[in-house]
Amino acid sequence: SDIPAAPLLVGETFLIEPTDDILTSLDTRKAKIEKEIEDIQTRIQTIQNVLSDLKVKLYGKFGKSINLENDEE
C-alpha cells in the first residue's frame, strides 16, 4: 500500500497500525463474516424445508380445515 500506516479505531481509541496489517485483519474479518452469513443461510434453508414438509403432512392429515399460511407476507 502507498500509505505505510493508518489510524485504526478500536473501541474509543485510535491506534496507528501498518496499513498492510489493517488490510489483512479486515480481509480475515470479512471472510469470517461471509462464512457466518453462509452458515445462517444454510440453516434458514434447512428450517424452510422442514416447515414445508410439516405443512404437507399437516394438510394431508387435516385438509382444508386448517390454515398454515402466513398472513403477514
PyMOL Python script that loads the backbone (N, CA, C, O; Angstrom):
from pymol import cmd

cmd.read_pdbstr("""\
ATOM      1  N   SER A   1       0.838  -1.185   0.000  1.00  0.00           N
ATOM      2  CA  SER A   1       0.000   0.000   0.000  1.00  0.00           C
ATOM      3  C   SER A   1       0.880   1.245   0.000  1.00  0.00           C
ATOM      4  O   SER A   1       2.012   1.219   0.483  1.00  0.00           O
ATOM      5  N   ASP A   2       0.349   2.328  -0.545  1.00  0.00           N
ATOM      6  CA  ASP A   2       1.103   3.580  -0.620  1.00  0.00           C
ATOM      7  C   ASP A   2       1.204   4.275   0.729  1.00  0.00           C
ATOM      8  O   ASP A   2       2.121   5.066   0.953  1.00  0.00           O
ATOM      9  N   ILE A   3       0.276   3.989   1.620  1.00  0.00           N
ATOM     10  CA  ILE A   3       0.262   4.623   2.934  1.00  0.00           C
ATOM     11  C   ILE A   3       0.842   3.618   3.933  1.00  0.00           C
ATOM     12  O   ILE A   3       0.281   2.537   4.113  1.00  0.00           O
ATOM     13  N   PRO A   4       1.964   3.962   4.585  1.00  0.00           N
ATOM     14  CA  PRO A   4       2.613   2.982   5.463  1.00  0.00           C
ATOM     15  C   PRO A   4       1.827   2.656   6.730  1.00  0.00           C
ATOM     16  O   PRO A   4       1.889   1.528   7.219  1.00  0.00           O
ATOM     17  N   ALA A   5       1.086   3.630   7.269  1.00  0.00           N
ATOM     18  CA  ALA A   5       0.327   3.387   8.491  1.00  0.00           C
ATOM     19  C   ALA A   5      -0.939   4.226   8.451  1.00  0.00           C
ATOM     20  O   ALA A   5      -1.010   5.255   7.779  1.00  0.00           O
ATOM     21  N   ALA A   6      -1.938   3.755   9.193  1.00  0.00           N
ATOM     22  CA  ALA A   6      -3.216   4.465   9.227  1.00  0.00           C
ATOM     23  C   ALA A   6      -3.827   4.303  10.609  1.00  0.00           C
ATOM     24  O   ALA A   6      -3.545   3.334  11.314  1.00  0.00           O
ATOM     25  N   PRO A   7      -4.669   5.263  10.992  1.00  0.00           N
ATOM     26  CA  PRO A   7      -5.345   5.117  12.285  1.00  0.00           C
ATOM     27  C   PRO A   7      -6.427   4.041  12.198  1.00  0.00           C
ATOM     28  O   PRO A   7      -7.165   3.948  11.216  1.00  0.00           O
ATOM     29  N   LEU A   8      -6.495   3.248  13.235  1.00  0.00           N
ATOM     30  CA  LEU A   8      -7.495   2.181  13.319  1.00  0.00           C
ATOM     31  C   LEU A   8      -8.268   2.397  14.607  1.00  0.00           C
ATOM     32  O   LEU A   8      -7.680   2.427  15.688  1.00  0.00           O
ATOM     33  N   LEU A   9      -9.578   2.547  14.501  1.00  0.00           N
ATOM     34  CA  LEU A   9     -10.417   2.772  15.673  1.00  0.00           C
ATOM     35  C   LEU A   9     -10.699   1.438  16.350  1.00  0.00           C
ATOM     36  O   LEU A   9     -11.292   0.535  15.759  1.00  0.00           O
ATOM     37  N   VAL A  10     -10.265   1.332  17.597  1.00  0.00           N
ATOM     38  CA  VAL A  10     -10.513   0.147  18.408  1.00  0.00           C
ATOM     39  C   VAL A  10     -11.224   0.629  19.665  1.00  0.00           C
ATOM     40  O   VAL A  10     -10.616   1.248  20.538  1.00  0.00           O
ATOM     41  N   GLY A  11     -12.517   0.339  19.746  1.00  0.00           N
ATOM     42  CA  GLY A  11     -13.294   0.869  20.865  1.00  0.00           C
ATOM     43  C   GLY A  11     -13.400   2.373  20.727  1.00  0.00           C
ATOM     44  O   GLY A  11     -13.973   2.874  19.759  1.00  0.00           O
ATOM     45  N   GLU A  12     -12.852   3.091  21.685  1.00  0.00           N
ATOM     46  CA  GLU A  12     -12.854   4.551  21.640  1.00  0.00           C
ATOM     47  C   GLU A  12     -11.458   5.108  21.403  1.00  0.00           C
ATOM     48  O   GLU A  12     -11.227   6.305  21.576  1.00  0.00           O
ATOM     49  N   THR A  13     -10.530   4.246  21.010  1.00  0.00           N
ATOM     50  CA  THR A  13      -9.136   4.642  20.862  1.00  0.00           C
ATOM     51  C   THR A  13      -8.669   4.417  19.428  1.00  0.00           C
ATOM     52  O   THR A  13      -8.977   3.397  18.812  1.00  0.00           O
ATOM     53  N   PHE A  14      -7.927   5.378  18.915  1.00  0.00           N
ATOM     54  CA  PHE A  14      -7.300   5.210  17.611  1.00  0.00           C
ATOM     55  C   PHE A  14      -5.892   4.672  17.812  1.00  0.00           C
ATOM     56  O   PHE A  14      -5.124   5.213  18.608  1.00  0.00           O
ATOM     57  N   LEU A  15      -5.558   3.623  17.102  1.00  0.00           N
ATOM     58  CA  LEU A  15      -4.211   3.071  17.111  1.00  0.00           C
ATOM     59  C   LEU A  15      -3.619   3.265  15.726  1.00  0.00           C
ATOM     60  O   LEU A  15      -4.313   3.105  14.722  1.00  0.00           O
ATOM     61  N   ILE A  16      -2.360   3.602  15.669  1.00  0.00           N
ATOM     62  CA  ILE A  16      -1.686   3.716  14.383  1.00  0.00           C
ATOM     63  C   ILE A  16      -1.098   2.337  14.072  1.00  0.00           C
ATOM     64  O   ILE A  16      -0.222   1.839  14.779  1.00  0.00           O
ATOM     65  N   GLU A  17      -1.601   1.747  13.010  1.00  0.00           N
ATOM     66  CA  GLU A  17      -1.187   0.400  12.623  1.00  0.00           C
ATOM     67  C   GLU A  17      -0.680   0.417  11.188  1.00  0.00           C
ATOM     68  O   GLU A  17      -1.111   1.243  10.383  1.00  0.00           O
ATOM     69  N   PRO A  18       0.229  -0.488  10.869  1.00  0.00           N
ATOM     70  CA  PRO A  18       0.658  -0.601   9.467  1.00  0.00           C
ATOM     71  C   PRO A  18      -0.546  -0.929   8.576  1.00  0.00           C
ATOM     72  O   PRO A  18      -1.375  -1.772   8.921  1.00  0.00           O
ATOM     73  N   THR A  19      -0.625  -0.267   7.456  1.00  0.00           N
ATOM     74  CA  THR A  19      -1.760  -0.434   6.548  1.00  0.00           C
ATOM     75  C   THR A  19      -1.927  -1.891   6.122  1.00  0.00           C
ATOM     76  O   THR A  19      -3.048  -2.392   6.037  1.00  0.00           O
ATOM     77  N   ASP A  20      -0.826  -2.561   5.858  1.00  0.00           N
ATOM     78  CA  ASP A  20      -0.917  -3.968   5.444  1.00  0.00           C
ATOM     79  C   ASP A  20      -1.549  -4.827   6.534  1.00  0.00           C
ATOM     80  O   ASP A  20      -2.326  -5.735   6.238  1.00  0.00           O
ATOM     81  N   ASP A  21      -1.218  -4.544   7.796  1.00  0.00           N
ATOM     82  CA  ASP A  21      -1.821  -5.290   8.907  1.00  0.00           C
ATOM     83  C   ASP A  21      -3.323  -5.027   8.987  1.00  0.00           C
ATOM     84  O   ASP A  21      -4.112  -5.939   9.235  1.00  0.00           O
ATOM     85  N   ILE A  22      -3.705  -3.771   8.774  1.00  0.00           N
ATOM     86  CA  ILE A  22      -5.128  -3.419   8.810  1.00  0.00           C
ATOM     87  C   ILE A  22      -5.871  -4.151   7.697  1.00  0.00           C
ATOM     88  O   ILE A  22      -6.934  -4.726   7.928  1.00  0.00           O
ATOM     89  N   LEU A  23      -5.313  -4.129   6.496  1.00  0.00           N
ATOM     90  CA  LEU A  23      -5.968  -4.791   5.365  1.00  0.00           C
ATOM     91  C   LEU A  23      -6.075  -6.297   5.580  1.00  0.00           C
ATOM     92  O   LEU A  23      -7.091  -6.907   5.247  1.00  0.00           O
ATOM     93  N   THR A  24      -5.032  -6.887   6.131  1.00  0.00           N
ATOM     94  CA  THR A  24      -5.063  -8.319   6.422  1.00  0.00           C
ATOM     95  C   THR A  24      -6.140  -8.632   7.454  1.00  0.00           C
ATOM     96  O   THR A  24      -6.891  -9.597   7.312  1.00  0.00           O
ATOM     97  N   SER A  25      -6.205  -7.810   8.486  1.00  0.00           N
ATOM     98  CA  SER A  25      -7.213  -8.002   9.524  1.00  0.00           C
ATOM     99  C   SER A  25      -8.622  -7.853   8.957  1.00  0.00           C
ATOM    100  O   SER A  25      -9.515  -8.637   9.280  1.00  0.00           O
ATOM    101  N   LEU A  26      -8.815  -6.851   8.117  1.00  0.00           N
ATOM    102  CA  LEU A  26     -10.133  -6.646   7.506  1.00  0.00           C
ATOM    103  C   LEU A  26     -10.514  -7.814   6.605  1.00  0.00           C
ATOM    104  O   LEU A  26     -11.665  -8.251   6.608  1.00  0.00           O
ATOM    105  N   ASP A  27      -9.561  -8.318   5.842  1.00  0.00           N
ATOM    106  CA  ASP A  27      -9.838  -9.470   4.979  1.00  0.00           C
ATOM    107  C   ASP A  27     -10.229 -10.694   5.800  1.00  0.00           C
ATOM    108  O   ASP A  27     -11.141 -11.434   5.433  1.00  0.00           O
ATOM    109  N   THR A  28      -9.532 -10.898   6.913  1.00  0.00           N
ATOM    110  CA  THR A  28      -9.838 -12.025   7.787  1.00  0.00           C
ATOM    111  C   THR A  28     -11.231 -11.885   8.382  1.00  0.00           C
ATOM    112  O   THR A  28     -12.006 -12.842   8.401  1.00  0.00           O
ATOM    113  N   ARG A  29     -11.542 -10.692   8.867  1.00  0.00           N
ATOM    114  CA  ARG A  29     -12.867 -10.452   9.447  1.00  0.00           C
ATOM    115  C   ARG A  29     -13.961 -10.612   8.398  1.00  0.00           C
ATOM    116  O   ARG A  29     -15.015 -11.187   8.672  1.00  0.00           O
ATOM    117  N   LYS A  30     -13.705 -10.103   7.202  1.00  0.00           N
ATOM    118  CA  LYS A  30     -14.686 -10.208   6.122  1.00  0.00           C
ATOM    119  C   LYS A  30     -14.955 -11.677   5.783  1.00  0.00           C
ATOM    120  O   LYS A  30     -16.108 -12.075   5.612  1.00  0.00           O
ATOM    121  N   ALA A  31     -13.904 -12.473   5.687  1.00  0.00           N
ATOM    122  CA  ALA A  31     -14.065 -13.896   5.379  1.00  0.00           C
ATOM    123  C   ALA A  31     -14.862 -14.599   6.472  1.00  0.00           C
ATOM    124  O   ALA A  31     -15.711 -15.443   6.183  1.00  0.00           O
ATOM    125  N   LYS A  32     -14.589 -14.252   7.720  1.00  0.00           N
ATOM    126  CA  LYS A  32     -15.306 -14.864   8.842  1.00  0.00           C
ATOM    127  C   LYS A  32     -16.793 -14.506   8.789  1.00  0.00           C
ATOM    128  O   LYS A  32     -17.650 -15.367   8.988  1.00  0.00           O
ATOM    129  N   ILE A  33     -17.091 -13.247   8.524  1.00  0.00           N
ATOM    130  CA  ILE A  33     -18.488 -12.806   8.461  1.00  0.00           C
ATOM    131  C   ILE A  33     -19.199 -13.447   7.272  1.00  0.00           C
ATOM    132  O   ILE A  33     -20.357 -13.852   7.386  1.00  0.00           O
ATOM    133  N   GLU A  34     -18.517 -13.542   6.138  1.00  0.00           N
ATOM    134  CA  GLU A  34     -19.123 -14.189   4.970  1.00  0.00           C
ATOM    135  C   GLU A  34     -19.440 -15.649   5.261  1.00  0.00           C
ATOM    136  O   GLU A  34     -20.472 -16.158   4.824  1.00  0.00           O
ATOM    137  N   LYS A  35     -18.566 -16.322   5.992  1.00  0.00           N
ATOM    138  CA  LYS A  35     -18.804 -17.724   6.377  1.00  0.00           C
ATOM    139  C   LYS A  35     -20.003 -17.813   7.313  1.00  0.00           C
ATOM    140  O   LYS A  35     -20.835 -18.710   7.174  1.00  0.00           O
ATOM    141  N   GLU A  36     -20.096 -16.886   8.267  1.00  0.00           N
ATOM    142  CA  GLU A  36     -21.238 -16.881   9.183  1.00  0.00           C
ATOM    143  C   GLU A  36     -22.543 -16.654   8.422  1.00  0.00           C
ATOM    144  O   GLU A  36     -23.553 -17.296   8.711  1.00  0.00           O
ATOM    145  N   ILE A  37     -22.522 -15.752   7.461  1.00  0.00           N
ATOM    146  CA  ILE A  37     -23.717 -15.490   6.646  1.00  0.00           C
ATOM    147  C   ILE A  37     -24.107 -16.747   5.874  1.00  0.00           C
ATOM    148  O   ILE A  37     -25.283 -17.106   5.813  1.00  0.00           O
ATOM    149  N   GLU A  38     -23.127 -17.402   5.294  1.00  0.00           N
ATOM    150  CA  GLU A  38     -23.387 -18.633   4.545  1.00  0.00           C
ATOM    151  C   GLU A  38     -23.991 -19.706   5.454  1.00  0.00           C
ATOM    152  O   GLU A  38     -24.938 -20.392   5.068  1.00  0.00           O
ATOM    153  N   ASP A  39     -23.439 -19.845   6.658  1.00  0.00           N
ATOM    154  CA  ASP A  39     -23.959 -20.834   7.610  1.00  0.00           C
ATOM    155  C   ASP A  39     -25.403 -20.511   8.004  1.00  0.00           C
ATOM    156  O   ASP A  39     -26.240 -21.408   8.100  1.00  0.00           O
ATOM    157  N   ILE A  40     -25.684 -19.244   8.228  1.00  0.00           N
ATOM    158  CA  ILE A  40     -27.040 -18.834   8.605  1.00  0.00           C
ATOM    159  C   ILE A  40     -28.003 -19.085   7.449  1.00  0.00           C
ATOM    160  O   ILE A  40     -29.120 -19.553   7.665  1.00  0.00           O
ATOM    161  N   GLN A  41     -27.582 -18.779   6.229  1.00  0.00           N
ATOM    162  CA  GLN A  41     -28.446 -19.024   5.072  1.00  0.00           C
ATOM    163  C   GLN A  41     -28.733 -20.514   4.908  1.00  0.00           C
ATOM    164  O   GLN A  41     -29.842 -20.896   4.532  1.00  0.00           O
ATOM    165  N   THR A  42     -27.749 -21.346   5.185  1.00  0.00           N
ATOM    166  CA  THR A  42     -27.949 -22.794   5.119  1.00  0.00           C
ATOM    167  C   THR A  42     -28.950 -23.238   6.179  1.00  0.00           C
ATOM    168  O   THR A  42     -29.826 -24.058   5.905  1.00  0.00           O
ATOM    169  N   ARG A  43     -28.820 -22.697   7.389  1.00  0.00           N
ATOM    170  CA  ARG A  43     -29.763 -23.039   8.461  1.00  0.00           C
ATOM    171  C   ARG A  43     -31.172 -22.576   8.111  1.00  0.00           C
ATOM    172  O   ARG A  43     -32.141 -23.296   8.358  1.00  0.00           O
ATOM    173  N   ILE A  44     -31.294 -21.388   7.540  1.00  0.00           N
ATOM    174  CA  ILE A  44     -32.606 -20.877   7.135  1.00  0.00           C
ATOM    175  C   ILE A  44     -33.232 -21.812   6.108  1.00  0.00           C
ATOM    176  O   ILE A  44     -34.411 -22.150   6.212  1.00  0.00           O
ATOM    177  N   GLN A  45     -32.453 -22.228   5.122  1.00  0.00           N
ATOM    178  CA  GLN A  45     -32.975 -23.122   4.085  1.00  0.00           C
ATOM    179  C   GLN A  45     -33.412 -24.452   4.686  1.00  0.00           C
ATOM    180  O   GLN A  45     -34.447 -24.996   4.301  1.00  0.00           O
ATOM    181  N   THR A  46     -32.638 -24.975   5.618  1.00  0.00           N
ATOM    182  CA  THR A  46     -32.995 -26.231   6.282  1.00  0.00           C
ATOM    183  C   THR A  46     -34.314 -26.086   7.033  1.00  0.00           C
ATOM    184  O   THR A  46     -35.178 -26.958   6.952  1.00  0.00           O
ATOM    185  N   ILE A  47     -34.464 -24.994   7.755  1.00  0.00           N
ATOM    186  CA  ILE A  47     -35.700 -24.754   8.510  1.00  0.00           C
ATOM    187  C   ILE A  47     -36.881 -24.591   7.565  1.00  0.00           C
ATOM    188  O   ILE A  47     -37.964 -25.112   7.829  1.00  0.00           O
ATOM    189  N   GLN A  48     -36.681 -23.870   6.463  1.00  0.00           N
ATOM    190  CA  GLN A  48     -37.765 -23.704   5.491  1.00  0.00           C
ATOM    191  C   GLN A  48     -38.176 -25.044   4.893  1.00  0.00           C
ATOM    192  O   GLN A  48     -39.361 -25.279   4.657  1.00  0.00           O
ATOM    193  N   ASN A  49     -37.214 -25.917   4.647  1.00  0.00           N
ATOM    194  CA  ASN A  49     -37.530 -27.250   4.121  1.00  0.00           C
ATOM    195  C   ASN A  49     -38.338 -28.061   5.130  1.00  0.00           C
ATOM    196  O   ASN A  49     -39.295 -28.741   4.761  1.00  0.00           O
ATOM    197  N   VAL A  50     -37.952 -27.989   6.399  1.00  0.00           N
ATOM    198  CA  VAL A  50     -38.682 -28.706   7.446  1.00  0.00           C
ATOM    199  C   VAL A  50     -40.110 -28.172   7.541  1.00  0.00           C
ATOM    200  O   VAL A  50     -41.061 -28.947   7.644  1.00  0.00           O
ATOM    201  N   LEU A  51     -40.258 -26.848   7.508  1.00  0.00           N
ATOM    202  CA  LEU A  51     -41.594 -26.255   7.569  1.00  0.00           C
ATOM    203  C   LEU A  51     -42.455 -26.694   6.392  1.00  0.00           C
ATOM    204  O   LEU A  51     -43.636 -27.000   6.562  1.00  0.00           O
ATOM    205  N   SER A  52     -41.874 -26.727   5.216  1.00  0.00           N
ATOM    206  CA  SER A  52     -42.624 -27.167   4.035  1.00  0.00           C
ATOM    207  C   SER A  52     -43.076 -28.613   4.185  1.00  0.00           C
ATOM    208  O   SER A  52     -44.218 -28.948   3.870  1.00  0.00           O
ATOM    209  N   ASP A  53     -42.183 -29.464   4.664  1.00  0.00           N
ATOM    210  CA  ASP A  53     -42.539 -30.872   4.871  1.00  0.00           C
ATOM    211  C   ASP A  53     -43.660 -31.005   5.903  1.00  0.00           C
ATOM    212  O   ASP A  53     -44.585 -31.798   5.729  1.00  0.00           O
ATOM    213  N   LEU A  54     -43.565 -30.218   6.979  1.00  0.00           N
ATOM    214  CA  LEU A  54     -44.606 -30.270   8.006  1.00  0.00           C
ATOM    215  C   LEU A  54     -45.948 -29.794   7.462  1.00  0.00           C
ATOM    216  O   LEU A  54     -46.988 -30.370   7.779  1.00  0.00           O
ATOM    217  N   LYS A  55     -45.926 -28.752   6.649  1.00  0.00           N
ATOM    218  CA  LYS A  55     -47.170 -28.256   6.048  1.00  0.00           C
ATOM    219  C   LYS A  55     -47.825 -29.341   5.202  1.00  0.00           C
ATOM    220  O   LYS A  55     -49.034 -29.557   5.282  1.00  0.00           O
ATOM    221  N   VAL A  56     -47.026 -30.015   4.397  1.00  0.00           N
ATOM    222  CA  VAL A  56     -47.560 -31.082   3.538  1.00  0.00           C
ATOM    223  C   VAL A  56     -48.205 -32.165   4.399  1.00  0.00           C
ATOM    224  O   VAL A  56     -49.307 -32.626   4.100  1.00  0.00           O
ATOM    225  N   LYS A  57     -47.523 -32.564   5.458  1.00  0.00           N
ATOM    226  CA  LYS A  57     -48.062 -33.616   6.332  1.00  0.00           C
ATOM    227  C   LYS A  57     -49.333 -33.155   7.039  1.00  0.00           C
ATOM    228  O   LYS A  57     -50.305 -33.905   7.129  1.00  0.00           O
ATOM    229  N   LEU A  58     -49.322 -31.919   7.541  1.00  0.00           N
ATOM    230  CA  LEU A  58     -50.497 -31.424   8.259  1.00  0.00           C
ATOM    231  C   LEU A  58     -51.688 -31.223   7.326  1.00  0.00           C
ATOM    232  O   LEU A  58     -52.819 -31.556   7.681  1.00  0.00           O
ATOM    233  N   TYR A  59     -51.441 -30.681   6.140  1.00  0.00           N
ATOM    234  CA  TYR A  59     -52.538 -30.535   5.182  1.00  0.00           C
ATOM    235  C   TYR A  59     -53.043 -31.905   4.743  1.00  0.00           C
ATOM    236  O   TYR A  59     -54.237 -32.083   4.501  1.00  0.00           O
ATOM    237  N   GLY A  60     -52.131 -32.875   4.640  1.00  0.00           N
ATOM    238  CA  GLY A  60     -52.545 -34.233   4.293  1.00  0.00           C
ATOM    239  C   GLY A  60     -53.441 -34.834   5.361  1.00  0.00           C
ATOM    240  O   GLY A  60     -54.367 -35.585   5.054  1.00  0.00           O
ATOM    241  N   LYS A  61     -53.165 -34.506   6.604  1.00  0.00           N
ATOM    242  CA  LYS A  61     -53.944 -35.068   7.706  1.00  0.00           C
ATOM    243  C   LYS A  61     -55.242 -34.294   7.949  1.00  0.00           C
ATOM    244  O   LYS A  61     -56.287 -34.900   8.185  1.00  0.00           O
ATOM    245  N   PHE A  62     -55.182 -32.964   7.894  1.00  0.00           N
ATOM    246  CA  PHE A  62     -56.336 -32.144   8.264  1.00  0.00           C
ATOM    247  C   PHE A  62     -57.036 -31.477   7.081  1.00  0.00           C
ATOM    248  O   PHE A  62     -58.115 -30.905   7.241  1.00  0.00           O
ATOM    249  N   GLY A  63     -56.439 -31.546   5.918  1.00  0.00           N
ATOM    250  CA  GLY A  63     -57.063 -30.960   4.735  1.00  0.00           C
ATOM    251  C   GLY A  63     -57.230 -29.456   4.860  1.00  0.00           C
ATOM    252  O   GLY A  63     -56.365 -28.755   5.385  1.00  0.00           O
ATOM    253  N   LYS A  64     -58.361 -28.981   4.364  1.00  0.00           N
ATOM    254  CA  LYS A  64     -58.612 -27.538   4.357  1.00  0.00           C
ATOM    255  C   LYS A  64     -59.162 -27.022   5.680  1.00  0.00           C
ATOM    256  O   LYS A  64     -59.495 -25.842   5.796  1.00  0.00           O
ATOM    257  N   SER A  65     -59.261 -27.891   6.672  1.00  0.00           N
ATOM    258  CA  SER A  65     -59.794 -27.442   7.960  1.00  0.00           C
ATOM    259  C   SER A  65     -58.759 -26.654   8.768  1.00  0.00           C
ATOM    260  O   SER A  65     -59.078 -26.124   9.832  1.00  0.00           O
ATOM    261  N   ILE A  66     -57.527 -26.576   8.270  1.00  0.00           N
ATOM    262  CA  ILE A  66     -56.502 -25.765   8.940  1.00  0.00           C
ATOM    263  C   ILE A  66     -55.908 -24.780   7.945  1.00  0.00           C
ATOM    264  O   ILE A  66     -55.924 -25.011   6.736  1.00  0.00           O
ATOM    265  N   ASN A  67     -55.385 -23.683   8.469  1.00  0.00           N
ATOM    266  CA  ASN A  67     -54.713 -22.689   7.638  1.00  0.00           C
ATOM    267  C   ASN A  67     -53.310 -22.484   8.190  1.00  0.00           C
ATOM    268  O   ASN A  67     -53.136 -21.976   9.298  1.00  0.00           O
ATOM    269  N   LEU A  68     -52.328 -22.877   7.422  1.00  0.00           N
ATOM    270  CA  LEU A  68     -50.939 -22.755   7.860  1.00  0.00           C
ATOM    271  C   LEU A  68     -50.189 -21.658   7.113  1.00  0.00           C
ATOM    272  O   LEU A  68     -48.974 -21.522   7.257  1.00  0.00           O
ATOM    273  N   GLU A  69     -50.900 -20.890   6.330  1.00  0.00           N
ATOM    274  CA  GLU A  69     -50.247 -19.832   5.562  1.00  0.00           C
ATOM    275  C   GLU A  69     -50.021 -18.614   6.440  1.00  0.00           C
ATOM    276  O   GLU A  69     -50.842 -18.282   7.294  1.00  0.00           O
ATOM    277  N   ASN A  70     -48.898 -17.957   6.215  1.00  0.00           N
ATOM    278  CA  ASN A  70     -48.536 -16.760   6.968  1.00  0.00           C
ATOM    279  C   ASN A  70     -49.255 -15.568   6.349  1.00  0.00           C
ATOM    280  O   ASN A  70     -49.016 -15.232   5.189  1.00  0.00           O
ATOM    281  N   ASP A  71     -50.127 -14.933   7.108  1.00  0.00           N
ATOM    282  CA  ASP A  71     -50.888 -13.792   6.601  1.00  0.00           C
ATOM    283  C   ASP A  71     -50.059 -12.516   6.536  1.00  0.00           C
ATOM    284  O   ASP A  71     -50.511 -11.528   5.958  1.00  0.00           O
ATOM    285  N   GLU A  72     -48.857 -12.507   7.113  1.00  0.00           N
ATOM    286  CA  GLU A  72     -48.024 -11.308   7.163  1.00  0.00           C
ATOM    287  C   GLU A  72     -47.276 -11.055   5.869  1.00  0.00           C
ATOM    288  O   GLU A  72     -46.748  -9.959   5.685  1.00  0.00           O
ATOM    289  N   GLU A  73     -47.208 -12.004   4.978  1.00  0.00           N
ATOM    290  CA  GLU A  73     -46.434 -11.842   3.739  1.00  0.00           C
ATOM    291  C   GLU A  73     -47.140 -10.968   2.752  1.00  0.00           C
ATOM    292  O   GLU A  73     -46.626 -10.730   1.659  1.00  0.00           O
TER     293      GLU A  73
END
""", "prot")
cmd.dss("prot")
cmd.show_as("cartoon", "prot")
cmd.util.cbc("prot")
cmd.orient("prot")
